[in-house]
Amino acid sequence: MSHWSRSAVWMALGALALSAACGSSDTGGTTGGGGSSAHAGTNGSAGGANGAAGTSGAAAGASGAVAGSSGATAGTSGATAGTSGGPAGTNGSAGTNGAAGTTGGGQGGKAGTTGGGQGGKAGSAGGGAAGHGGTSGAAAGTTGSAGTSGAAGSAGSAGAGGQPFKGVANSPCADRTALNISWYYNWEQTENEACTNGQGGVFVPMIWGHTGSEQSASGITTSISSFVSKGYPYVLGFNEPDNSTQSDISVATAISLWPSFLNPAIKTVSPATQANTTGQAWFNTFIGDVNANSTGLRTDVIGLHWYGWNAGSCDAAASQLNGYLNWAEGFAGNRPIWLTEWGCLNDSAPDETTVVNFYKGALAVFAKHPRVQRYAWYPWSTNLALTNSDGSLTALGTVYAAAPSYK
């Protein structure tokens, strides 16, 4: 229904159905001993070369893992990289020179070879053989241990966004902004109060079904082409065609006009009927005809209206609304569902507290029905208002504004 005609519609909405990361070197060789008499032994050769230096410690531990993925809040950086490996091993000490042999025929003791070994013993008297040089120095220091890796950064929190979810029917820019809604419609083909600050939600046009061009194949085709040129991804179909006070279009006429809605560049939302037996009967026939002619007819989304009417129908568990969603999910095609008008009318809304509790319960119901892709509250009735006349939020509006805007 349109809010322009709600006073004439309330009583027509009766009987609504049931509807989330060193080696130390050994010391140098000792001095070689002297040989005995005869010619003096020559001096021992130079000391052995230094032992090879220990290799440097392994490279520092790798830096921490990359920070968590982007999102609303970036993940923290990884822990400090691991410390470098231990100091390199010290050089082995060079062997000392062998001392000249004493008088005699023995040759001087050979110098100790590379650091670490002890010097050779002195040659014996008269032609004693030279003492052998010291053995090689001990191996170079061992490699320092590698530093440990830094701990990985924690993951970033999930980014905001997703698909529009929470909407409203025909509210001004200031209200839509305050309510944090992500989409809206106004029962018309064009926006009547677009926000200039990029807020207020995305607009979805509707072909309501007024007599004239909105019930003409050529008129509907022209309108759909206009929506495509403006980049609108969806169009809402006829408004309560089962209701004589609304578009009042027979199933046969709706089916004959529906091909005019079909353009591959835009998705269609089915006509939304009343939730009473009359509306359910109309929709049963319409969706049956569409499913039977899948080559010539298409509707991408099921559009629904639901209102509580009798006392207790807007209970805190939203049980009757849950039942109606079960009914809508029974049609073949597994289509997403848009609840484009809903609320509590007549005896179902005795006070604002009842409506607030019902809305909270409905959010829990939606969580159990993942096919519910979007909803738009109808605020144009007693105890359903989301804002006061001064633009401030009502108690219901405060809860509504805090609910998730995207899905």
C-alpha positions, 0 to 999 in steps of 0.5 A: 500500500502507499502511505498516501492511502494508508487510512483507506487501507488499514481495514483492508489489511485484515486477517493476515496469514502466518505469514550470522610465526666458538669454538675456542681454538685449542691453544697453539702448539708448544715449542719444538725440542732441540736436536743433539750435537753436530751442526746446529739445527735450523730454526723451526719454520713459522707457526701454523696459520690461524684456525679458520674463523667460526662462521657467523650466526645464522641470519636473523629470524624472518620477520613476522607474518604479514598483517591480517587481511584488510577490513574495517580494522587492519590486523596487528603486525607480526611480533618482533623478528627473531634475534640474530644467531649467537656470535661467530666462533673465535679464530683458532690460535696459531701454533708457536714457532718450533725452537732451533735444535741444539748442537748436534746433527738433528734438524730443528723441530718443525714448527707446529702446524696450524693452531691448536696442536702441541709442538713436536718433541725435541730431537735426540742427541746426534742425528736425532730426528726432528720433532714433528710439528704440532697437529692442526688446530681445533675446528673453527667455532660452530655456527651460531643458532639461527634466531627464531621467527617472529609470531604472525600478525593476527587477522584483521576484522571483517570489513563492513559492507555486503548486500543492502538488507535493512530498508524503509518505505518512503522516508525523507533523507534525514530520516533514512540517514538517522536510521542507517538504512541501506535501501528504500523505495517510494512506490514510484519510478523516480526518487523524490528526495535523494540524499546529496551526501551519499547516504540514505540508502540506494533507491529501488524503482517500482512499477506500481500498476497505475492505469495507463502506461503502467498497465501498458506493455510499451509503457512498461518496456520504456520504463524498464529501459529508463531504469537500466540506463540509470543503473538500477539493478532491480525493479519492484513489480505491481503493488497489491494487485489482489487489492481493489484499493491498490493496483487491482490487476488480475493474474491474467493481465499481470502475466500478459504484461510481465514479459515487458518487465524482462530485460537481462540488465535488470532483476525483477521483484514479483508483485507483492500481494496482501498476506490474507487468503485472497492475496495468497491465492493470487500469488499462488496462481501467478508464481505457478504460471511463471514457473510453468513458463520458464522460457518466456517468464521470469521473476528473480525475487519474491516480493511480500507484504505482511502485517499483524492485525489481530491482538497477539499477531505481533508477538515477541517471537514473531511466530505468525511472520515466521509462518508466512515466510515458511509459506513463501519458501515453499514455492519452487525456484529457491528465490530470495525474498524481499519483505517490502511492507510489514508492520503491526496494524489494528489490534496487533499494535496496542503500544510501542513496547509490543511493536519494539519486542515484535521487531526484535523477534522478527530479526531473530526470525530473519536469521533463521531464514537466509533467503530473506534478502531485504526488508523495508518497514512501513512506519506510517501508522500508530506505534510504527513510527521510526522518527518523531516530528522533530526528526529524533528517533522514537524508541522503535527507531532507536532499535531499528537504527542499531540493527544491521544495515547490510547482509 
